[in-house]
Amino acid sequence: MKTPEARTADGFELQFGTNHLSHFLLFYLLRDLLLASTTPRFASRVVSVSSAAYRYSPVSKELEGKGGLYLEGACVAGPVPPDGDLIE
């Protein structure tokens, strides 16, 4: 979707920040509450859902990340640490 050029308070492209980074921030902010509410009968969980619409559009290197953010993310991405600490 073509949106006007805008940035988040942290300097990320706004659509990337909204559609991708905000999900990680929401989980990070809720993490302690989710862990505290886990009981032997109820395991807290986070379910991420995405659209299958990406399948109907070809990959375009020019649009990938609107500034290389997707490429950078692919380079630094790795498994989640065992303690679940994603932010240092």
Gaussian input, Z-matrix of N, CA and C with variables (Angstrom, degrees):
# hf/3-21g

backbone

0 1
 N
 C     1     B1
 C     2     B2     1     A1
 N     3     B3     2     A2     1     D1
 C     4     B4     3     A3     2     D2
 C     5     B5     4     A4     3     D3
 N     6     B6     5     A5     4     D4
 C     7     B7     6     A6     5     D5
 C     8     B8     7     A7     6     D6
 N     9     B9     8     A8     7     D7
 C    10    B10     9     A9     8     D8
 C    11    B11    10    A10     9     D9
 N    12    B12    11    A11    10    D10
 C    13    B13    12    A12    11    D11
 C    14    B14    13    A13    12    D12
 N    15    B15    14    A14    13    D13
 C    16    B16    15    A15    14    D14
 C    17    B17    16    A16    15    D15
 N    18    B18    17    A17    16    D16
 C    19    B19    18    A18    17    D17
 C    20    B20    19    A19    18    D18
 N    21    B21    20    A20    19    D19
 C    22    B22    21    A21    20    D20
 C    23    B23    22    A22    21    D21
 N    24    B24    23    A23    22    D22
 C    25    B25    24    A24    23    D23
 C    26    B26    25    A25    24    D24
 N    27    B27    26    A26    25    D25
 C    28    B28    27    A27    26    D26
 C    29    B29    28    A28    27    D27
 N    30    B30    29    A29    28    D28
 C    31    B31    30    A30    29    D29
 C    32    B32    31    A31    30    D30
 N    33    B33    32    A32    31    D31
 C    34    B34    33    A33    32    D32
 C    35    B35    34    A34    33    D33
 N    36    B36    35    A35    34    D34
 C    37    B37    36    A36    35    D35
 C    38    B38    37    A37    36    D36
 N    39    B39    38    A38    37    D37
 C    40    B40    39    A39    38    D38
 C    41    B41    40    A40    39    D39
 N    42    B42    41    A41    40    D40
 C    43    B43    42    A42    41    D41
 C    44    B44    43    A43    42    D42
 N    45    B45    44    A44    43    D43
 C    46    B46    45    A45    44    D44
 C    47    B47    46    A46    45    D45
 N    48    B48    47    A47    46    D46
 C    49    B49    48    A48    47    D47
 C    50    B50    49    A49    48    D48
 N    51    B51    50    A50    49    D49
 C    52    B52    51    A51    50    D50
 C    53    B53    52    A52    51    D51
 N    54    B54    53    A53    52    D52
 C    55    B55    54    A54    53    D53
 C    56    B56    55    A55    54    D54
 N    57    B57    56    A56    55    D55
 C    58    B58    57    A57    56    D56
 C    59    B59    58    A58    57    D57
 N    60    B60    59    A59    58    D58
 C    61    B61    60    A60    59    D59
 C    62    B62    61    A61    60    D60
 N    63    B63    62    A62    61    D61
 C    64    B64    63    A63    62    D62
 C    65    B65    64    A64    63    D63
 N    66    B66    65    A65    64    D64
 C    67    B67    66    A66    65    D65
 C    68    B68    67    A67    66    D66
 N    69    B69    68    A68    67    D67
 C    70    B70    69    A69    68    D68
 C    71    B71    70    A70    69    D69
 N    72    B72    71    A71    70    D70
 C    73    B73    72    A72    71    D71
 C    74    B74    73    A73    72    D72
 N    75    B75    74    A74    73    D73
 C    76    B76    75    A75    74    D74
 C    77    B77    76    A76    75    D75
 N    78    B78    77    A77    76    D76
 C    79    B79    78    A78    77    D77
 C    80    B80    79    A79    78    D78
 N    81    B81    80    A80    79    D79
 C    82    B82    81    A81    80    D80
 C    83    B83    82    A82    81    D81
 N    84    B84    83    A83    82    D82
 C    85    B85    84    A84    83    D83
 C    86    B86    85    A85    84    D84
 N    87    B87    86    A86    85    D85
 C    88    B88    87    A87    86    D86
 C    89    B89    88    A88    87    D87
 N    90    B90    89    A89    88    D88
 C    91    B91    90    A90    89    D89
 C    92    B92    91    A91    90    D90
 N    93    B93    92    A92    91    D91
 C    94    B94    93    A93    92    D92
 C    95    B95    94    A94    93    D93
 N    96    B96    95    A95    94    D94
 C    97    B97    96    A96    95    D95
 C    98    B98    97    A97    96    D96
 N    99    B99    98    A98    97    D97
 C   100   B100    99    A99    98    D98
 C   101   B101   100   A100    99    D99
 N   102   B102   101   A101   100   D100
 C   103   B103   102   A102   101   D101
 C   104   B104   103   A103   102   D102
 N   105   B105   104   A104   103   D103
 C   106   B106   105   A105   104   D104
 C   107   B107   106   A106   105   D105
 N   108   B108   107   A107   106   D106
 C   109   B109   108   A108   107   D107
 C   110   B110   109   A109   108   D108
 N   111   B111   110   A110   109   D109
 C   112   B112   111   A111   110   D110
 C   113   B113   112   A112   111   D111
 N   114   B114   113   A113   112   D112
 C   115   B115   114   A114   113   D113
 C   116   B116   115   A115   114   D114
 N   117   B117   116   A116   115   D115
 C   118   B118   117   A117   116   D116
 C   119   B119   118   A118   117   D117
 N   120   B120   119   A119   118   D118
 C   121   B121   120   A120   119   D119
 C   122   B122   121   A121   120   D120
 N   123   B123   122   A122   121   D121
 C   124   B124   123   A123   122   D122
 C   125   B125   124   A124   123   D123
 N   126   B126   125   A125   124   D124
 C   127   B127   126   A126   125   D125
 C   128   B128   127   A127   126   D126
 N   129   B129   128   A128   127   D127
 C   130   B130   129   A129   128   D128
 C   131   B131   130   A130   129   D129
 N   132   B132   131   A131   130   D130
 C   133   B133   132   A132   131   D131
 C   134   B134   133   A133   132   D132
 N   135   B135   134   A134   133   D133
 C   136   B136   135   A135   134   D134
 C   137   B137   136   A136   135   D135
 N   138   B138   137   A137   136   D136
 C   139   B139   138   A138   137   D137
 C   140   B140   139   A139   138   D138
 N   141   B141   140   A140   139   D139
 C   142   B142   141   A141   140   D140
 C   143   B143   142   A142   141   D141
 N   144   B144   143   A143   142   D142
 C   145   B145   144   A144   143   D143
 C   146   B146   145   A145   144   D144
 N   147   B147   146   A146   145   D145
 C   148   B148   147   A147   146   D146
 C   149   B149   148   A148   147   D147
 N   150   B150   149   A149   148   D148
 C   151   B151   150   A150   149   D149
 C   152   B152   151   A151   150   D150
 N   153   B153   152   A152   151   D151
 C   154   B154   153   A153   152   D152
 C   155   B155   154   A154   153   D153
 N   156   B156   155   A155   154   D154
 C   157   B157   156   A156   155   D155
 C   158   B158   157   A157   156   D156
 N   159   B159   158   A158   157   D157
 C   160   B160   159   A159   158   D158
 C   161   B161   160   A160   159   D159
 N   162   B162   161   A161   160   D160
 C   163   B163   162   A162   161   D161
 C   164   B164   163   A163   162   D162
 N   165   B165   164   A164   163   D163
 C   166   B166   165   A165   164   D164
 C   167   B167   166   A166   165   D165
 N   168   B168   167   A167   166   D166
 C   169   B169   168   A168   167   D167
 C   170   B170   169   A169   168   D168
 N   171   B171   170   A170   169   D169
 C   172   B172   171   A171   170   D170
 C   173   B173   172   A172   171   D171
 N   174   B174   173   A173   172   D172
 C   175   B175   174   A174   173   D173
 C   176   B176   175   A175   174   D174
 N   177   B177   176   A176   175   D175
 C   178   B178   177   A177   176   D176
 C   179   B179   178   A178   177   D177
 N   180   B180   179   A179   178   D178
 C   181   B181   180   A180   179   D179
 C   182   B182   181   A181   180   D180
 N   183   B183   182   A182   181   D181
 C   184   B184   183   A183   182   D182
 C   185   B185   184   A184   183   D183
 N   186   B186   185   A185   184   D184
 C   187   B187   186   A186   185   D185
 C   188   B188   187   A187   186   D186
 N   189   B189   188   A188   187   D187
 C   190   B190   189   A189   188   D188
 C   191   B191   190   A190   189   D189
 N   192   B192   191   A191   190   D190
 C   193   B193   192   A192   191   D191
 C   194   B194   193   A193   192   D192
 N   195   B195   194   A194   193   D193
 C   196   B196   195   A195   194   D194
 C   197   B197   196   A196   195   D195
 N   198   B198   197   A197   196   D196
 C   199   B199   198   A198   197   D197
 C   200   B200   199   A199   198   D198
 N   201   B201   200   A200   199   D199
 C   202   B202   201   A201   200   D200
 C   203   B203   202   A202   201   D201
 N   204   B204   203   A203   202   D202
 C   205   B205   204   A204   203   D203
 C   206   B206   205   A205   204   D204
 N   207   B207   206   A206   205   D205
 C   208   B208   207   A207   206   D206
 C   209   B209   208   A208   207   D207
 N   210   B210   209   A209   208   D208
 C   211   B211   210   A210   209   D209
 C   212   B212   211   A211   210   D210
 N   213   B213   212   A212   211   D211
 C   214   B214   213   A213   212   D212
 C   215   B215   214   A214   213   D213
 N   216   B216   215   A215   214   D214
 C   217   B217   216   A216   215   D215
 C   218   B218   217   A217   216   D216
 N   219   B219   218   A218   217   D217
 C   220   B220   219   A219   218   D218
 C   221   B221   220   A220   219   D219
 N   222   B222   221   A221   220   D220
 C   223   B223   222   A222   221   D221
 C   224   B224   223   A223   222   D222
 N   225   B225   224   A224   223   D223
 C   226   B226   225   A225   224   D224
 C   227   B227   226   A226   225   D225
 N   228   B228   227   A227   226   D226
 C   229   B229   228   A228   227   D227
 C   230   B230   229   A229   228   D228
 N   231   B231   230   A230   229   D229
 C   232   B232   231   A231   230   D230
 C   233   B233   232   A232   231   D231
 N   234   B234   233   A233   232   D232
 C   235   B235   234   A234   233   D233
 C   236   B236   235   A235   234   D234
 N   237   B237   236   A236   235   D235
 C   238   B238   237   A237   236   D236
 C   239   B239   238   A238   237   D237
 N   240   B240   239   A239   238   D238
 C   241   B241   240   A240   239   D239
 C   242   B242   241   A241   240   D240
 N   243   B243   242   A242   241   D241
 C   244   B244   243   A243   242   D242
 C   245   B245   244   A244   243   D243
 N   246   B246   245   A245   244   D244
 C   247   B247   246   A246   245   D245
 C   248   B248   247   A247   246   D246
 N   249   B249   248   A248   247   D247
 C   250   B250   249   A249   248   D248
 C   251   B251   250   A250   249   D249
 N   252   B252   251   A251   250   D250
 C   253   B253   252   A252   251   D251
 C   254   B254   253   A253   252   D252
 N   255   B255   254   A254   253   D253
 C   256   B256   255   A255   254   D254
 C   257   B257   256   A256   255   D255
 N   258   B258   257   A257   256   D256
 C   259   B259   258   A258   257   D257
 C   260   B260   259   A259   258   D258
 N   261   B261   260   A260   259   D259
 C   262   B262   261   A261   260   D260
 C   263   B263   262   A262   261   D261

   B1=1.4344
   B2=1.5211
   B3=1.3069
   B4=1.4639
   B5=1.5197
   B6=1.3066
   B7=1.4616
   B8=1.5215
   B9=1.3321
   B10=1.4674
   B11=1.5302
   B12=1.3131
   B13=1.4674
   B14=1.5239
   B15=1.3227
   B16=1.4626
   B17=1.5193
   B18=1.3135
   B19=1.4660
   B20=1.5181
   B21=1.3355
   B22=1.4628
   B23=1.5237
   B24=1.3200
   B25=1.4635
   B26=1.5265
   B27=1.3373
   B28=1.4665
   B29=1.5200
   B30=1.3469
   B31=1.4522
   B32=1.5181
   B33=1.3242
   B34=1.4601
   B35=1.5282
   B36=1.3285
   B37=1.4583
   B38=1.5282
   B39=1.3333
   B40=1.4648
   B41=1.5263
   B42=1.3172
   B43=1.4657
   B44=1.5291
   B45=1.3262
   B46=1.4621
   B47=1.5290
   B48=1.3267
   B49=1.4585
   B50=1.5160
   B51=1.3304
   B52=1.4631
   B53=1.5206
   B54=1.3174
   B55=1.4643
   B56=1.5234
   B57=1.3144
   B58=1.4626
   B59=1.5254
   B60=1.3081
   B61=1.4657
   B62=1.5224
   B63=1.3214
   B64=1.4655
   B65=1.5261
   B66=1.3213
   B67=1.4699
   B68=1.5336
   B69=1.3180
   B70=1.4621
   B71=1.5249
   B72=1.3248
   B73=1.4625
   B74=1.5248
   B75=1.3197
   B76=1.4621
   B77=1.5278
   B78=1.3299
   B79=1.4653
   B80=1.5283
   B81=1.3305
   B82=1.4640
   B83=1.5311
   B84=1.3189
   B85=1.4627
   B86=1.5293
   B87=1.3233
   B88=1.4693
   B89=1.5242
   B90=1.3255
   B91=1.4641
   B92=1.5259
   B93=1.3134
   B94=1.4669
   B95=1.5278
   B96=1.3258
   B97=1.4615
   B98=1.5263
   B99=1.3151
   B100=1.4682
   B101=1.5252
   B102=1.3240
   B103=1.4661
   B104=1.5238
   B105=1.3342
   B106=1.4626
   B107=1.5255
   B108=1.3228
   B109=1.4656
   B110=1.5267
   B111=1.3173
   B112=1.4594
   B113=1.5243
   B114=1.3209
   B115=1.4649
   B116=1.5251
   B117=1.3311
   B118=1.4641
   B119=1.5377
   B120=1.3307
   B121=1.4688
   B122=1.5219
   B123=1.3215
   B124=1.4676
   B125=1.5188
   B126=1.3045
   B127=1.4641
   B128=1.5254
   B129=1.3244
   B130=1.4644
   B131=1.5106
   B132=1.3077
   B133=1.4643
   B134=1.5186
   B135=1.2963
   B136=1.4594
   B137=1.5183
   B138=1.3051
   B139=1.4596
   B140=1.5217
   B141=1.3130
   B142=1.4619
   B143=1.5203
   B144=1.3060
   B145=1.4552
   B146=1.5229
   B147=1.3156
   B148=1.4648
   B149=1.5174
   B150=1.3042
   B151=1.4540
   B152=1.5189
   B153=1.3179
   B154=1.4648
   B155=1.5240
   B156=1.3303
   B157=1.4662
   B158=1.5243
   B159=1.3316
   B160=1.4631
   B161=1.5281
   B162=1.3148
   B163=1.4664
   B164=1.5273
   B165=1.3200
   B166=1.4572
   B167=1.5241
   B168=1.3039
   B169=1.4578
   B170=1.5238
   B171=1.3334
   B172=1.4658
   B173=1.5306
   B174=1.3131
   B175=1.4595
   B176=1.5194
   B177=1.3087
   B178=1.4569
   B179=1.5206
   B180=1.3160
   B181=1.4662
   B182=1.5270
   B183=1.3507
   B184=1.4625
   B185=1.5282
   B186=1.3235
   B187=1.4580
   B188=1.5212
   B189=1.2805
   B190=1.4586
   B191=1.5182
   B192=1.3058
   B193=1.4480
   B194=1.4996
   B195=1.3430
   B196=1.4646
   B197=1.5161
   B198=1.2879
   B199=1.4547
   B200=1.5095
   B201=1.2996
   B202=1.4496
   B203=1.5086
   B204=1.3322
   B205=1.4617
   B206=1.5207
   B207=1.3414
   B208=1.4603
   B209=1.5219
   B210=1.3254
   B211=1.4608
   B212=1.5214
   B213=1.3357
   B214=1.4635
   B215=1.5239
   B216=1.3360
   B217=1.4590
   B218=1.5113
   B219=1.3236
   B220=1.4605
   B221=1.5211
   B222=1.3245
   B223=1.4653
   B224=1.5221
   B225=1.3374
   B226=1.4587
   B227=1.5231
   B228=1.3331
   B229=1.4660
   B230=1.5212
   B231=1.2832
   B232=1.4549
   B233=1.5083
   B234=1.2971
   B235=1.4622
   B236=1.5275
   B237=1.3109
   B238=1.4583
   B239=1.5225
   B240=1.3315
   B241=1.4685
   B242=1.5303
   B243=1.3374
   B244=1.4696
   B245=1.5234
   B246=1.3489
   B247=1.4617
   B248=1.5249
   B249=1.3400
   B250=1.4543
   B251=1.5075
   B252=1.3296
   B253=1.4594
   B254=1.5238
   B255=1.3331
   B256=1.4520
   B257=1.5200
   B258=1.3324
   B259=1.4613
   B260=1.5175
   B261=1.3091
   B262=1.4675
   B263=1.5063
   A1=108.02
   A2=116.11
   A3=121.35
   A4=108.93
   A5=116.53
   A6=121.63
   A7=108.91
   A8=117.45
   A9=119.48
   A10=110.39
   A11=116.27
   A12=121.02
   A13=109.20
   A14=116.39
   A15=122.44
   A16=107.65
   A17=116.14
   A18=122.64
   A19=110.35
   A20=115.33
   A21=120.60
   A22=108.25
   A23=116.57
   A24=120.63
   A25=111.30
   A26=117.23
   A27=121.83
   A28=113.05
   A29=117.33
   A30=120.58
   A31=116.13
   A32=117.79
   A33=120.29
   A34=109.62
   A35=116.20
   A36=120.62
   A37=107.00
   A38=117.98
   A39=122.80
   A40=113.83
   A41=117.84
   A42=119.34
   A43=110.72
   A44=117.66
   A45=121.09
   A46=109.94
   A47=116.81
   A48=120.67
   A49=112.63
   A50=115.93
   A51=121.01
   A52=112.01
   A53=116.50
   A54=120.54
   A55=114.40
   A56=118.66
   A57=120.55
   A58=112.59
   A59=117.67
   A60=120.24
   A61=112.94
   A62=118.39
   A63=120.39
   A64=112.28
   A65=117.78
   A66=120.59
   A67=110.60
   A68=116.20
   A69=120.06
   A70=110.76
   A71=116.48
   A72=119.92
   A73=110.43
   A74=117.51
   A75=120.42
   A76=110.66
   A77=117.67
   A78=120.36
   A79=110.53
   A80=116.82
   A81=120.56
   A82=110.71
   A83=116.91
   A84=120.34
   A85=112.34
   A86=117.91
   A87=121.95
   A88=113.76
   A89=117.18
   A90=121.58
   A91=113.39
   A92=118.70
   A93=120.67
   A94=111.47
   A95=116.92
   A96=120.56
   A97=111.28
   A98=116.92
   A99=120.45
   A100=111.29
   A101=116.61
   A102=120.00
   A103=111.26
   A104=117.32
   A105=120.93
   A106=111.92
   A107=117.70
   A108=120.18
   A109=113.33
   A110=117.81
   A111=121.06
   A112=109.99
   A113=116.07
   A114=121.86
   A115=108.11
   A116=118.07
   A117=119.32
   A118=112.95
   A119=116.98
   A120=120.04
   A121=112.99
   A122=117.43
   A123=120.63
   A124=109.87
   A125=115.90
   A126=120.73
   A127=108.66
   A128=115.67
   A129=119.23
   A130=109.31
   A131=115.81
   A132=119.28
   A133=109.93
   A134=114.37
   A135=122.30
   A136=106.63
   A137=116.57
   A138=121.68
   A139=107.86
   A140=116.10
   A141=120.97
   A142=108.62
   A143=115.68
   A144=121.73
   A145=108.04
   A146=115.72
   A147=119.04
   A148=109.78
   A149=115.03
   A150=121.41
   A151=110.29
   A152=115.78
   A153=120.62
   A154=110.86
   A155=117.56
   A156=121.49
   A157=112.30
   A158=117.79
   A159=120.14
   A160=111.54
   A161=117.37
   A162=121.18
   A163=112.74
   A164=117.07
   A165=121.04
   A166=113.06
   A167=117.35
   A168=121.23
   A169=108.86
   A170=117.17
   A171=118.97
   A172=111.06
   A173=116.48
   A174=121.86
   A175=108.34
   A176=116.03
   A177=121.15
   A178=108.66
   A179=117.27
   A180=120.91
   A181=111.18
   A182=117.79
   A183=120.25
   A184=111.98
   A185=117.21
   A186=120.97
   A187=112.88
   A188=117.27
   A189=121.17
   A190=110.31
   A191=116.66
   A192=122.32
   A193=115.62
   A194=118.31
   A195=121.15
   A196=111.26
   A197=117.95
   A198=121.50
   A199=111.56
   A200=116.83
   A201=120.57
   A202=114.88
   A203=118.56
   A204=119.59
   A205=112.01
   A206=118.11
   A207=119.59
   A208=110.38
   A209=116.03
   A210=118.99
   A211=110.67
   A212=116.31
   A213=119.64
   A214=110.12
   A215=116.63
   A216=120.52
   A217=112.18
   A218=116.51
   A219=120.22
   A220=110.97
   A221=117.11
   A222=120.89
   A223=111.87
   A224=117.42
   A225=119.87
   A226=112.77
   A227=116.85
   A228=119.68
   A229=110.33
   A230=114.99
   A231=120.71
   A232=108.95
   A233=117.77
   A234=120.04
   A235=111.27
   A236=115.95
   A237=121.12
   A238=108.29
   A239=118.12
   A240=120.11
   A241=111.00
   A242=117.80
   A243=121.08
   A244=113.70
   A245=117.63
   A246=119.43
   A247=111.83
   A248=116.96
   A249=121.16
   A250=114.36
   A251=117.80
   A252=121.09
   A253=109.32
   A254=115.98
   A255=121.07
   A256=112.17
   A257=117.02
   A258=121.01
   A259=108.70
   A260=115.35
   A261=119.38
   A262=110.71
   D1=131.93
   D2=-179.22
   D3=-84.37
   D4=117.46
   D5=178.39
   D6=-121.29
   D7=157.59
   D8=176.95
   D9=-61.89
   D10=148.96
   D11=178.82
   D12=-64.05
   D13=125.25
   D14=177.98
   D15=-154.79
   D16=159.54
   D17=-178.34
   D18=-125.98
   D19=151.18
   D20=172.93
   D21=-76.09
   D22=172.54
   D23=177.79
   D24=-61.10
   D25=-25.50
   D26=179.55
   D27=-90.82
   D28=0.22
   D29=175.77
   D30=94.20
   D31=4.45
   D32=177.50
   D33=-82.98
   D34=154.25
   D35=175.12
   D36=-59.12
   D37=133.19
   D38=-169.26
   D39=-59.66
   D40=-44.42
   D41=-178.90
   D42=-65.86
   D43=-39.77
   D44=176.66
   D45=-63.63
   D46=-43.12
   D47=179.09
   D48=-62.47
   D49=-40.68
   D50=-179.34
   D51=-72.80
   D52=-48.44
   D53=-172.78
   D54=-81.00
   D55=-19.97
   D56=-174.47
   D57=-125.47
   D58=-58.31
   D59=-174.45
   D60=-68.68
   D61=-32.51
   D62=-177.34
   D63=-62.38
   D64=-29.71
   D65=178.51
   D66=-65.31
   D67=-40.42
   D68=178.75
   D69=-69.16
   D70=-38.87
   D71=177.91
   D72=-63.99
   D73=-44.36
   D74=179.10
   D75=-59.38
   D76=-46.03
   D77=177.78
   D78=-60.20
   D79=-44.52
   D80=-178.71
   D81=-60.69
   D82=-41.58
   D83=-179.31
   D84=-70.46
   D85=-28.81
   D86=-179.28
   D87=-94.47
   D88=-8.56
   D89=-172.12
   D90=-54.38
   D91=-50.06
   D92=-177.93
   D93=-62.99
   D94=-40.15
   D95=178.16
   D96=-65.53
   D97=-41.68
   D98=178.21
   D99=-63.06
   D100=-44.47
   D101=179.63
   D102=-65.82
   D103=-38.83
   D104=-179.32
   D105=-69.48
   D106=-27.62
   D107=-177.49
   D108=-89.10
   D109=-1.20
   D110=178.01
   D111=-73.26
   D112=133.09
   D113=178.09
   D114=-128.89
   D115=170.98
   D116=177.06
   D117=-59.56
   D118=-26.65
   D119=-178.90
   D120=-97.50
   D121=-11.62
   D122=-176.96
   D123=-140.65
   D124=114.89
   D125=177.39
   D126=-98.91
   D127=117.97
   D128=176.60
   D129=-64.01
   D130=147.78
   D131=-179.49
   D132=-151.01
   D133=160.71
   D134=174.45
   D135=-120.93
   D136=128.04
   D137=178.80
   D138=-114.62
   D139=120.62
   D140=177.68
   D141=-99.43
   D142=133.44
   D143=-178.83
   D144=-124.32
   D145=139.71
   D146=177.31
   D147=-134.95
   D148=166.65
   D149=-179.28
   D150=-83.86
   D151=150.23
   D152=174.68
   D153=-90.44
   D154=5.31
   D155=-177.37
   D156=-62.05
   D157=-25.17
   D158=-179.85
   D159=-58.73
   D160=-24.20
   D161=-177.87
   D162=-66.99
   D163=-20.16
   D164=-174.72
   D165=-98.61
   D166=9.44
   D167=-179.96
   D168=-128.95
   D169=134.27
   D170=178.77
   D171=-69.83
   D172=154.27
   D173=177.05
   D174=-75.27
   D175=132.17
   D176=179.48
   D177=-122.58
   D178=117.33
   D179=-179.41
   D180=-61.52
   D181=-30.01
   D182=-179.24
   D183=-68.95
   D184=-30.99
   D185=-177.16
   D186=-95.88
   D187=-8.76
   D188=-173.78
   D189=-65.06
   D190=100.69
   D191=174.66
   D192=86.12
   D193=-1.82
   D194=179.37
   D195=45.00
   D196=49.85
   D197=179.53
   D198=133.86
   D199=13.25
   D200=176.55
   D201=86.18
   D202=6.40
   D203=-177.87
   D204=-63.94
   D205=-38.05
   D206=177.52
   D207=-65.56
   D208=-42.80
   D209=-179.54
   D210=-64.44
   D211=-42.14
   D212=177.96
   D213=-62.24
   D214=-43.36
   D215=179.02
   D216=-61.47
   D217=-38.89
   D218=178.97
   D219=-65.79
   D220=-32.31
   D221=-179.07
   D222=-73.42
   D223=-36.93
   D224=-175.29
   D225=-98.36
   D226=-7.01
   D227=-177.79
   D228=-66.52
   D229=145.13
   D230=177.68
   D231=-159.26
   D232=-176.59
   D233=-179.84
   D234=-66.42
   D235=153.54
   D236=177.15
   D237=-70.45
   D238=133.13
   D239=179.02
   D240=-59.44
   D241=150.78
   D242=-177.96
   D243=-56.27
   D244=-32.17
   D245=-179.91
   D246=-82.51
   D247=-2.85
   D248=177.81
   D249=75.49
   D250=5.69
   D251=-177.49
   D252=-81.12
   D253=103.14
   D254=-177.66
   D255=-91.92
   D256=-18.59
   D257=-177.68
   D258=-118.47
   D259=128.00
   D260=-179.84
   D261=-103.77

